[in-house]
């Protein structure tokens, strides 16, 4: 049976936990012996100098240290070897979260986290008082000594009730810092002096309260230069500086006592002595203070363990907790200043004085995703691993590139945008953070070696950020902030912040003084009326001439200027009428508003209700609700329903279809389908190596076979050359094509079916019945197959299994939707990519090199994205407004259909330079390149649509297409004869028309 020879049996069940299959070598289903780690791709290394020359002029990392993770991934793929330099060890970078999780999860119960070797040397060798049996601290110990120490301090550092004791004192520190900032503002409301230094003072003062048990008075403007507090501030800075030079840059200190090494040993000693001074001072105060156990703070409880433990933990906390929290706050302020609507939303929450502040926490989490303090998680392996086809030896340094993974679209939709909502939205929302692999985002580390100071750091940052937003309206001017990569990621100046005082009212709360002053209140009303008067009604939006009864239909009839110009429609409307265009309804077809301004469009979409309405196939809704005899409470489908019914359906589908780990097991079966498709294409060639069949129909067969295999866990045999005309598979293919044709005729062309029973309406109801019956046949067959299948865990189940369990009727409806929405779209995209590659042989050759290397899919993904830009399957994003909106000076009423002209926006020079050219490179070049896709408005390109109603089948479609294109390019050299193909639009889909003048030459 097919299920037993699929990826799940026996590969996943038997081998998944001991051999992680590379998802970047999707076209290979063979098992082979892992290669040596020395064969892992990576930047070239030279004797003695190692990687140093790569950072010199002409090297790939020259003046691009901050872009290193991105450069390595795009050049070498999901696993990269980075050779050592001047005594620093070789490191393996991992960009595949499941592979990284596999390593970290299987490490010994006392994992080794490499790091500050110079500090370790000081504490273990330079410090003559060190006892080898005693711990030197969490940052410098490993093995059993580390475990005992961590176990001892966990009970102090990780207890929420202990950390909560500091809430009031940290609020006091935050308020003192606000006063200091106000005093340091100039006439432009900018902070005089070094802003990062100021925030370091706050962080040291806040952490000192916890670590040293007392206020250090770092924020005192009159603090003497020779005071212990001032000396400690300087000592912490000096320690961080020398640590960076010794441990994170090429250095010979491991072989000879360099000047920096000597300074470091002195600085480490100075910091320890100063910590002891403050701890002794606190001990004296505590002697006279009788504190109940539940009211004892961190220092008191550490002192109860022993004095040395308190000193060590104070050293570690001040070493690791000052720059990190300060930089996170700088990052949060920058992102909130650049996104004033998010800042206002946060201020509303803070001013509400509610006990829980979920949006505040979401803002901090989103900051740590976009501007993380640490680039990734580190381990020194304690055993040998087979990872992604390579053997990683024991004692190898492994780095998980969390920072770059957090910026990958496949992990976080709209990854480059600051969207705190992703951390608090419902699970049904595509933005929901839980859809990504849990190991992608881990700013506080992983497992037993995760950050012990996490709870303290979170409380400090939440308290201070809340006070900042409560007191200041924060703005930013000038270019974006830059990052300098070191032991941590430092956000560099100039810090172009403007801190304006908040005036006592916010968006939902007018200042009461205004209400008391009748004159001012009258003026305010006049201003509001003036603004209201400027907003024109919807009918005033420019658009084609409209006639009574038939509306604008005349323009689409023979002789009309829009006749048979559906592909150019958006361009013609924009050039004739501007960024917002009105199309009147006619003959049962509703009015539409086109928007060609991406900023106006995204504002409208974001202001929509949490459960937005996406209009679509009215005749199919009618069939499922009224014509098809079913229970009135049954759902109509994820592409048809709205509101709570849709939300429940989408929540059911999201875990099965949007989680990367749920889709990856289908790679092997999709590779098998692609192999069969390649064989079929070979068999269909004539003597000129051209396909003697309609290539789009052939690709429809492939897409249907792929969707069926993934959805139903069974092969439909669409690619069988001897498939009988009366077979269920052939009936399903015909029913799908006929359904799409009828949908176009009834819902996207003038029709009276809503008023009278037209012939097309009758035909539509008949064909929908056929489609339903055939789908039920395949689902019943799958159910019978599943009954005889061994029990599997949830991650190894087919999509139909996961949906069948809660509701069988829902499974039938959703299977219908997946076939209806996932066949022509995938086939059309594949056809467009093949044409663009055939018409651009240099790009085809570049892609073939990547495919043959078996290492990465970077250029392949870029080719697909570029094809979706040039030849989009859907012309734009749709909504039916759930409220009234003011857009570009016009009032858009509720229940208006709005279409965003993404197809046209993707073709204009100001969004995408050289827009008519096929340039996959724009999706992978660096940010300073004029071609870089990120220079376009993020809403200009949205092929899988936007927000909670984005395409639920996106990950499956991408995987299907990636595998097929890889197989075709691996097997054939594609050529194209004659002029470019023509296109048309039926219903919502753009089609490439015959003839398909491809030549498929064997490689």
DOPA-742544 format. One line per 3 residues: their letters; for each residue y, x, z of C-alpha. Coordinates in steps of 0.2 Angstrom, whole numbers. Layout:
REM DOPA-742544
A> Y:X:Z; ...
***
This chain:
REM DOPA-742544
XXX> 0:0:0; 18:6:-4; 23:6:14
XXX> 10:18:19; 15:31:6; 34:30:9
XXX> 45:41:19; 40:32:35; 21:35:34
XXX> 17:48:38; 32:60:36; 44:52:49
XXX> 31:47:61; 22:63:61; 35:76:57
XXX> 52:69:62; 52:76:79; 46:94:74
XXX> 54:96:57; 71:90:53; 72:87:34
XXX> 88:92:26; 98:76:20; 107:88:8
XXX> 91:92:-2; 88:73:-6; 78:76:-21
XXX> 64:85:-13; 50:77:-4; 39:92:-2
XXX> 35:101:14; 37:120:13; 37:134:25
XXX> 55:137:33; 65:151:26; 72:165:36
XXX> 88:163:45; 95:177:34; 93:166:19
XXX> 105:153:26; 120:153:14; 136:159:21
XXX> 151:171:18; 146:188:12; 145:202:26
XXX> 148:220:24; 141:234:35; 150:239:50
XXX> 165:228:46; 155:212:45; 166:197:40
XXX> 182:206:43; 186:208:25; 185:189:22
XXX> 201:188:34; 211:201:24; 222:198:9
XXX> 211:191:-5; 197:185:7; 192:167:8
XXX> 199:165:26; 215:175:24; 228:165:33
XXX> 216:150:33; 208:153:50; 211:135:55
XXX> 202:129:39; 187:139:41; 175:125:46
XXX> 180:115:31; 180:130:19; 162:135:25
XXX> 155:117:23; 163:115:6; 156:132:0
XXX> 140:133:8; 134:116:14; 128:109:30
XXX> 121:125:38; 130:141:37; 127:159:42
XXX> 142:168:49; 139:187:51; 145:197:66
XXX> 160:208:66; 163:223:78; 149:219:90
XXX> 152:200:90; 135:191:86; 130:182:70
XXX> 133:163:72; 125:148:63; 136:133:60
XXX> 129:116:59; 137:101:50; 123:89:51
XXX> 123:80:68; 105:75:68; 100:93:66
XXX> 112:99:79; 106:86:91; 88:91:87
XXX> 92:109:93; 103:104:109; 90:91:114
XXX> 76:103:114; 84:117:122; 77:123:139
XXX> 82:114:155; 94:128:158; 103:130:141
XXX> 114:145:138; 132:142:132; 140:159:126
XXX> 158:161:129; 169:172:140; 159:189:140
XXX> 174:199:147; 176:187:162; 157:188:164
XXX> 158:207:164; 172:207:177; 163:195:189
XXX> 146:203:187; 150:222:185; 168:226:187
XXX> 169:217:204; 161:229:216; 159:215:229
XXX> 147:205:218; 130:200:225; 117:198:211
XXX> 109:184:220; 125:174:221; 133:164:207
XXX> 149:170:198; 153:153:192; 149:140:179
XXX> 157:148:165; 148:165:167; 131:161:173
XXX> 115:155:165; 97:151:170; 92:147:188
XXX> 107:154:196; 118:143:185; 107:128:189
XXX> 108:130:207; 127:132:207; 129:117:195
XXX> 118:106:206; 128:110:221; 145:107:214
XXX> 140:91:204; 140:80:219; 158:85:222
XXX> 166:86:205; 158:71:196; 159:58:210
XXX> 172:45:204; 177:40:221; 182:58:225
XXX> 192:59:209; 201:43:212; 208:50:228
XXX> 220:60:217; 227:45:208; 243:44:219
XXX> 247:63:220; 244:65:201; 256:50:198
XXX> 269:59:209; 266:75:199; 269:65:183
XXX> 285:57:189; 291:74:194; 287:81:177
XXX> 297:66:169; 312:70:180; 311:88:174
XXX> 310:83:156; 325:72:157; 335:86:165
XXX> 330:98:151; 335:87:136; 350:91:126
XXX> 362:80:118; 349:76:104; 336:71:117
XXX> 326:86:113; 318:97:126; 327:114:128
XXX> 315:129:130; 297:130:126; 289:113:127
XXX> 271:120:127; 276:130:142; 283:115:151
XXX> 267:106:149; 257:120:155; 268:119:171
XXX> 263:101:173; 245:104:169; 244:119:182
XXX> 253:108:195; 241:94:193; 226:104:193
XXX> 232:115:207; 232:99:218; 214:97:215
XXX> 208:115:214; 219:123:228; 222:107:239
XXX> 241:108:238; 257:106:227; 261:123:219
XXX> 279:118:216; 278:124:198; 290:110:193
XXX> 304:116:205; 318:122:194; 323:134:208
XXX> 306:142:210; 309:160:215; 302:173:202
XXX> 292:182:215; 284:167:223; 265:166:224
XXX> 266:150:213; 277:159:200; 264:174:200
XXX> 250:162:198; 258:153:183; 260:170:175
XXX> 242:176:180; 234:161:171; 244:164:155
XXX> 239:183:156; 221:179:158; 220:167:143
XXX> 230:179:132; 218:194:136; 202:183:135
XXX> 207:178:117; 210:196:112; 194:202:119
XXX> 181:188:116; 188:179:101; 195:193:90
XXX> 186:209:84; 187:222:98; 178:237:104
XXX> 179:234:122; 160:232:123; 158:251:119
XXX> 174:259:126; 187:254:139; 201:248:127
XXX> 219:246:134; 217:227:133; 201:228:143
XXX> 209:237:157; 223:225:158; 210:210:158
XXX> 201:217:173; 218:218:182; 223:201:177
XXX> 206:193:182; 208:202:199; 226:196:202
XXX> 221:178:198; 207:178:210; 218:185:224
XXX> 231:172:221; 218:158:221; 212:165:238
XXX> 230:165:245; 232:146:241; 215:141:247
XXX> 218:150:263; 235:141:265; 226:125:262
XXX> 213:129:275; 226:131:288; 233:114:284
XXX> 216:106:285; 212:113:302; 225:101:309
XXX> 220:87:298; 205:76:304; 199:68:288
XXX> 185:55:286; 172:61:274; 175:48:261
XXX> 194:53:261; 190:72:258; 196:80:242
XXX> 187:92:231; 193:108:240; 188:101:257
XXX> 170:97:250; 169:114:241; 174:123:257
XXX> 160:114:267; 148:122:255; 155:139:257
XXX> 172:149:255; 166:158:239; 161:142:230
XXX> 178:135:233; 186:151:226; 174:152:211
XXX> 177:134:206; 196:136:208; 195:151:196
XXX> 185:141:184; 196:125:185; 212:135:182
XXX> 205:145:168; 198:131:158; 209:116:163
XXX> 227:121:160; 229:124:142; 216:111:137
XXX> 225:96:145; 242:102:140; 237:103:122
XXX> 229:86:122; 245:79:128; 255:87:115
XXX> 243:81:102; 244:63:109; 263:63:109
XXX> 263:70:91; 251:56:85; 260:42:94
XXX> 277:48:88; 271:48:70; 263:31:72
XXX> 277:21:81; 267:4:79; 253:12:90
XXX> 265:19:102; 273:1:104; 256:-6:107
XXX> 252:6:120; 269:4:129; 265:-15:129
XXX> 249:-12:138; 256:0:150; 271:-11:155
XXX> 259:-26:157; 253:-17:173; 235:-23:171
XXX> 222:-13:180; 212:-7:166; 221:2:151
XXX> 208:2:137; 221:6:123; 227:21:133
XXX> 210:28:134; 207:24:116; 223:34:111
XXX> 217:49:121; 200:48:113; 207:47:96
XXX> 218:62:99; 203:72:104; 195:67:88
XXX> 209:71:76; 216:86:86; 202:92:97
XXX> 205:106:109; 188:114:105; 181:115:88
XXX> 163:112:92; 149:114:104; 140:131:107
XXX> 123:137:112; 113:153:112; 95:147:108
XXX> 82:149:121; 68:147:108; 64:147:90
XXX> 68:132:79; 65:125:61; 81:118:56
XXX> 85:110:39; 72:122:31; 77:138:40
XXX> 69:147:55; 82:149:68; 76:163:80
XXX> 78:164:99; 95:171:106; 104:165:90
XXX> 122:158:93; 123:141:86; 140:131:84
XXX> 140:113:80; 156:110:69; 161:94:78
XXX> 179:96:73; 176:95:55; 162:82:57
XXX> 175:71:65; 186:72:49; 172:67:37
XXX> 174:49:30; 155:46:31; 156:48:50
XXX> 173:40:54; 181:28:41; 199:32:37
XXX> 195:48:46; 212:56:43; 221:41:51
XXX> 226:39:69; 217:23:73; 214:21:92
XXX> 207:3:88; 191:11:82; 186:15:101
XXX> 188:-3:106; 184:-15:92; 169:-26:91
XXX> 153:-18:85; 154:-29:69; 169:-19:64
XXX> 166:-5:51; 178:5:61; 168:4:77
XXX> 165:22:83; 147:18:88; 142:17:69
XXX> 143:36:68; 130:48:75; 133:50:94
XXX> 133:69:92; 148:70:80; 161:67:93
XXX> 158:76:110; 174:84:116; 167:87:133
XXX> 151:96:127; 133:90:129; 120:88:142
XXX> 119:98:158; 132:110:152; 145:97:148
XXX> 162:99:156; 161:97:175; 180:94:175
XXX> 180:79:163; 184:66:176; 198:76:183
XXX> 205:80:166; 204:61:160; 213:55:176
XXX> 227:69:174; 230:64:155; 229:45:157
XXX> 242:46:172; 254:57:163; 253:50:146
XXX> 256:32:154; 272:39:162; 278:47:147
XXX> 276:31:136; 283:20:150; 299:31:151
XXX> 302:38:133; 302:31:115; 295:47:107
XXX> 300:52:89; 296:67:78; 305:74:63
XXX> 301:88:51; 284:93:44; 268:90:54
XXX> 262:101:68; 251:116:64; 236:122:74
XXX> 231:140:78; 213:143:81; 208:154:96
XXX> 197:151:111; 205:134:110; 215:125:96
XXX> 233:128:100; 246:116:93; 260:127:88
XXX> 279:124:88; 292:120:84; 290:105:94
XXX> 301:93:85; 300:79:98; 314:67:102
XXX> 313:59:119; 324:43:120; 325:33:136
XXX> 315:16:135; 329:3:137; 320:-10:148
XXX> 313:-22:135; 299:-21:122; 292:-31:108
XXX> 287:-46:118; 300:-45:132; 318:-46:128
XXX> 330:-39:141; 335:-52:153; 353:-46:153
XXX> 355:-51:135; 349:-69:139; 363:-70:153
XXX> 377:-64:141; 380:-79:130; 391:-69:118
XXX> 378:-56:115; 364:-69:114; 374:-78:100
XXX> 376:-61:91; 358:-58:92; 354:-75:85
XXX> 366:-72:71; 357:-56:67; 340:-64:67
XXX> 347:-78:56; 354:-65:44; 337:-56:43
XXX> 328:-73:40; 340:-78:26; 336:-62:17
XXX> 317:-66:16; 315:-76:0; 302:-90:-2
XXX> 285:-86:-11; 291:-96:-26; 305:-83:-29
XXX> 292:-69:-31; 294:-63:-50; 279:-67:-61
XXX> 275:-73:-79; 282:-89:-85; 273:-104:-78
XXX> 272:-121:-86; 268:-138:-78; 249:-142:-76
XXX> 243:-127:-85; 253:-115:-75; 252:-97:-83
XXX> 236:-101:-93; 245:-99:-109; 247:-80:-106
XXX> 228:-78:-106; 224:-89:-121; 224:-82:-139
XXX> 242:-76:-144; 246:-74:-125; 252:-56:-120
XXX> 238:-55:-107; 224:-62:-119; 208:-51:-117
XXX> 218:-38:-107; 210:-40:-90; 207:-21:-87
XXX> 226:-18:-90; 231:-33:-81; 237:-24:-65
XXX> 247:-11:-75; 255:-25:-86; 260:-35:-71
XXX> 267:-20:-61; 277:-13:-76; 284:-31:-80
XXX> 288:-37:-63; 288:-23:-50; 278:-20:-34
XXX> 275:-39:-29; 270:-52:-42; 266:-70:-42
XXX> 252:-78:-52; 252:-97:-51; 236:-107:-50
XXX> 230:-118:-64; 215:-130:-67; 208:-128:-50
XXX> 211:-109:-49; 222:-105:-33; 238:-95:-34
XXX> 238:-76:-31; 250:-63:-25; 248:-45:-32
XXX> 254:-31:-21; 257:-14:-28; 265:-6:-13
XXX> 251:2:-3; 262:3:13; 267:-15:12
XXX> 248:-19:8; 241:-10:23; 254:-18:35
XXX> 249:-35:29; 230:-31:31; 232:-24:48
XXX> 242:-39:54; 229:-51:49; 218:-60:62
XXX> 203:-50:69; 192:-60:58; 200:-60:41
XXX> 196:-71:26; 190:-63:10; 190:-76:-4
XXX> 176:-76:-17; 163:-86:-24; 167:-105:-21
XXX> 153:-111:-32; 140:-101:-22; 148:-107:-6
XXX> 146:-125:-12; 128:-122:-17; 123:-115:-1
XXX> 133:-128:10; 130:-144:0; 118:-142:-15
XXX> 104:-132:-6; 96:-143:7; 97:-133:22
XXX> 102:-135:41; 121:-136:42; 121:-123:56
XXX> 113:-110:44; 125:-96:38; 130:-95:20
XXX> 130:-76:19; 140:-61:23; 150:-62:7
XXX> 153:-81:9; 156:-85:27; 171:-82:38
XXX> 176:-83:57; 163:-82:70; 148:-87:59
XXX> 152:-72:48; 155:-61:63; 137:-65:70
XXX> 130:-61:53; 139:-45:51; 135:-39:69
XXX> 117:-42:64; 118:-31:48; 129:-17:54
XXX> 116:-7:64; 104:-9:50; 116:-4:36
XXX> 130:6:43; 123:19:55; 119:35:45
XXX> 103:38:55; 97:21:50; 99:25:31
XXX> 93:43:30; 75:38:31; 76:30:14
XXX> 80:46:5; 62:49:0; 59:32:-7
XXX> 75:32:-16; 71:49:-23; 54:42:-29
XXX> 63:28:-38; 75:40:-46; 60:50:-52
XXX> 53:35:-60; 69:31:-68; 70:49:-76
XXX> 53:46:-83; 58:29:-90; 74:37:-98
XXX> 63:50:-106; 51:37:-113; 66:27:-120
XXX> 73:42:-130; 73:42:-149; 72:58:-160
XXX> 91:61:-157; 88:60:-138; 98:44:-137
XXX> 92:29:-126; 84:15:-137; 89:2:-125
XXX> 104:-5:-117; 108:9:-104; 117:-3:-93
XXX> 102:-15:-92; 91:0:-88; 102:6:-74
XXX> 102:-12:-68; 83:-11:-67; 85:6:-57
XXX> 98:-2:-45; 87:-18:-42; 72:-7:-39
XXX> 82:4:-26; 89:-11:-17; 73:-19:-16
XXX> 64:-4:-10; 77:-1:4; 79:-20:8
XXX> 61:-26:7; 51:-11:10; 42:-14:-6
XXX> 43:-8:-24; 47:-23:-36; 40:-13:-51
XXX> 56:-16:-61; 53:1:-70; 36:-3:-76
XXX> 36:-1:-95; 23:-15:-96; 32:-27:-84
XXX> 27:-45:-90; 41:-57:-95; 35:-70:-83
XXX> 33:-58:-68; 43:-61:-52; 53:-45:-54
XXX> 58:-50:-72; 63:-67:-66; 74:-59:-52
XXX> 82:-48:-64; 86:-62:-76; 92:-73:-62
XXX> 104:-60:-55; 112:-57:-72; 113:-76:-76
XXX> 121:-79:-58; 134:-66:-61; 138:-74:-78
XXX> 140:-91:-70; 150:-85:-56; 163:-78:-68
XXX> 163:-94:-78; 165:-106:-63; 176:-96:-51
XXX> 186:-83:-62; 190:-93:-77; 199:-110:-78
XXX> 186:-124:-74; 186:-142:-68; 169:-140:-59
XXX> 178:-144:-42; 183:-161:-49; 169:-166:-61
XXX> 151:-161:-64; 153:-149:-79; 138:-142:-89
XXX> 142:-124:-82; 141:-131:-64; 124:-139:-67
XXX> 118:-123:-75; 125:-113:-60; 115:-124:-47
XXX> 99:-122:-57; 101:-103:-58; 105:-101:-40
XXX> 89:-111:-36; 79:-99:-46; 87:-84:-38
XXX> 83:-92:-21; 65:-95:-25; 62:-78:-32
XXX> 70:-70:-17; 59:-80:-5; 44:-74:-15
XXX> 48:-56:-12; 52:-59:6; 36:-68:10
XXX> 27:-54:1; 36:-41:12; 32:-51:28
XXX> 13:-51:24; 14:-32:21; 23:-30:37
XXX> 10:-39:47; -3:-26:42; 9:-12:46
XXX> 8:-1:61; 21:-4:75; 36:7:72
XXX> 51:11:83; 67:3:78; 75:18:68
XXX> 60:18:56; 60:0:51; 65:-7:35
XXX> 81:-17:34; 71:-33:31; 61:-30:47
XXX> 77:-28:58; 84:-44:51; 68:-54:51
XXX> 66:-52:70; 80:-62:75; 80:-75:61
XXX> 69:-78:45; 82:-89:37; 96:-77:39
XXX> 84:-63:31; 83:-74:15; 101:-77:14
XXX> 106:-58:17; 93:-52:4; 101:-64:-8
XXX> 118:-56:-4; 112:-38:-6; 104:-41:-23
XXX> 119:-51:-29; 132:-38:-23; 122:-22:-24
XXX> 115:-21:-42; 128:-22:-55; 140:-12:-44
XXX> 128:2:-41; 123:2:-60; 141:1:-66
XXX> 146:16:-55; 131:26:-61; 136:23:-79
XXX> 154:28:-76; 149:44:-68; 137:48:-82
XXX> 150:45:-95; 163:56:-86; 151:70:-84
XXX> 146:69:-102; 164:69:-107; 168:84:-96
XXX> 154:97:-98; 162:110:-87; 162:98:-73
XXX> 144:93:-77; 139:112:-77; 147:114:-60
XXX> 138:99:-53; 121:105:-60; 124:122:-51
XXX> 126:114:-35; 111:102:-37; 100:117:-42
XXX> 106:127:-27; 98:113:-15; 111:117:-2
XXX> 126:105:-2; 131:89:-10; 150:92:-9
XXX> 154:92:-27; 142:78:-30; 151:67:-18
XXX> 168:72:-26; 161:67:-43; 157:50:-36
XXX> 173:47:-28; 183:53:-43; 173:41:-54
XXX> 177:27:-42; 195:31:-44; 195:32:-63
XXX> 182:18:-66; 183:7:-51; 170:-7:-50
XXX> 182:-19:-41; 200:-19:-46; 207:-21:-28
XXX> 206:-28:-11; 206:-46:-8; 212:-57:7
XXX> 216:-75:10; 230:-74:23; 227:-81:40
XXX> 245:-82:45; 263:-81:37; 269:-63:32
XXX> 285:-56:26; 281:-43:13; 294:-33:2
XXX> 307:-47:6; 297:-62:2; 288:-74:13
XXX> 269:-75:10; 262:-92:17; 246:-94:26
XXX> 231:-97:15; 238:-87:1; 226:-76:-9
XXX> 233:-58:-9; 226:-44:-21; 230:-26:-18
XXX> 232:-17:-35; 221:-2:-30; 215:0:-48
XXX> 233:3:-54; 238:13:-39; 224:25:-42
XXX> 231:28:-60; 249:33:-56; 256:50:-55
XXX> 265:48:-38; 248:44:-30; 236:56:-39
XXX> 243:70:-50; 235:71:-67; 228:53:-64
XXX> 220:51:-81; 209:67:-79; 192:68:-71
XXX> 196:81:-57; 183:80:-44; 191:95:-36
XXX> 205:84:-29; 193:78:-16; 188:95:-10
XXX> 203:106:-12; 213:112:3; 227:102:10
XXX> 241:113:3; 235:110:-15; 246:98:-25
XXX> 230:89:-31; 223:86:-13; 218:68:-12
XXX> 226:66:6; 243:67:-2; 241:49:-9
XXX> 244:34:2; 227:31:12; 227:13:5
XXX> 229:17:-13; 211:22:-15; 199:10:-6
XXX> 183:7:-17; 173:0:-3; 188:-11:3
XXX> 196:-11:20; 193:-15:39; 180:-26:46
XXX> 176:-34:29; 173:-18:20; 157:-16:10
XXX> 142:-17:22; 131:-9:9; 142:6:7
XXX> 130:19:14; 115:13:4; 125:13:-12
XXX> 131:30:-10; 114:37:-6; 106:28:-21
XXX> 119:35:-33; 119:52:-26; 100:54:-28
XXX> 100:46:-45; 114:57:-52; 106:73:-44
XXX> 90:69:-53; 98:65:-70; 109:81:-70
XXX> 94:91:-64; 84:85:-79; 96:82:-93
XXX> 111:89:-101; 122:74:-105; 133:73:-121
XXX> 143:59:-127; 146:55:-146; 162:46:-152
XXX> 177:38:-144; 178:33:-126; 169:17:-121
XXX> 179:1:-119; 179:-9:-103; 181:-27:-98
XXX> 181:-37:-82; 170:-52:-77; 172:-61:-61
XXX> 178:-47:-49; 168:-33:-57; 174:-20:-71
XXX> 161:-17:-84; 159:-3:-97; 155:-10:-114
XXX> 142:-5:-127; 139:6:-137; 133:19:-124
XXX> 133:34:-135; 124:46:-123; 113:60:-128
XXX> 100:65:-115; 94:83:-119; 81:91:-108
X> 87:105:-97
***
